[in-house]
Amino acid sequence: MAFLYILAGSNHFVNPRMYLKIIPNAIPMPKLINYANGIAEIILGIALSIPAISGHCAQGIMALLILPANCYMLTNKIVSFDLLKWLLILRLPLQIV
């Protein structure tokens, strides 16, 4: 899991357009939000490997996943990557798991 979050966080820098697309227009400074989220995922991914703090890091990751981007994908067809509506609905609670 730690490796996946490090990889996902790195992808915010490698492929920022994908993430910028799902940041709602109402959120200011989307580039900054994207990069900050990427840094947070990398740091939390690394920290997941430290047993003494891994539980707190998991909670931090859950907080990141409840970002408005996931709801925005559900409500805006243009940014949904053409995923089926039921998949987008199913995806929301899976973000917490």
N, C-alpha and C positions, 0 to 999 in steps of 0.2 A: 504494500500500500504506500509506503514511504517513497519508493522508487516511482510509482505512478504519479504522485503529487509533485515530485521534483521534475519529472518529465512534463507534466501538464503546466507547471509554472514556467518552465523554460519555453514552452510553446507560445506563451504570451508575448515573447520577444521574437521568436522565429516566425510566427504567423499572426501578427497583431490584428490584421484585417478581420480575421474570423471572430475575434473577441470584440473588437470595436463595433461590429455589426449588431451584436446582441446587447450592447449597453443602451438602455433607454435614452431617448433624446433629452429627457428632462434632467438627466444627471450631467452636471457640468464637468468639464475637463476629462472627457472619456479616455484620452491617451494616458493621462496620469493615473486614472482609475485602473486601466488595463495593466500598466506596468507595476503599480503597487500591488495589485492582485497577484500578478506573476511572482513578484518578490515574496509576498506572503506565502504563496503555495510552496515555493522552494524552501523557505525557512521552516515552515511547518512540516514539510515532508522530511527534511533532515532531522528535525527535532522529534519526529515520530519514532526515530531509532534510538532515542534516549529514554530508557524505561522510567526514570524518575519523573519525567515531564510528558510522557507520551499521551496520557489521558487528557491533560489540558490542551495539548496540541490537537488531539482529535476533536475536541470541542471547538477549537479555533477554526479547523477545517469545516466543521458543520456550519459555523457562522458564515464562512465565505460562500458556501454553497446555497445559502438562502438569499443570495443577492437578487435584486430585481430582474437581472438578466434572464433567469429561468422562467419567471412569470411573463416577462416581455416576449419571450419566444412563443409562449402559449397563446398570447393575445394578438400577436402581430405576424401574419402569414409571411410577410416579406423577410423577416429575420428568423424564420423557423427552420431554415435549411430543408424545406419541403418534407419535414417529418410529418407523419400522420398525427392528427389531433390526439387520438387515444394514446399514442406513444409519448407525446408531450405531457399529457395529464399524468400518465404512469410515471414519468421521469421525475416529477416534482417530489413525491414522497421518497423516491429512491435516492434523491440527493442527500437526505438526512441519514438514511441507512448507510 
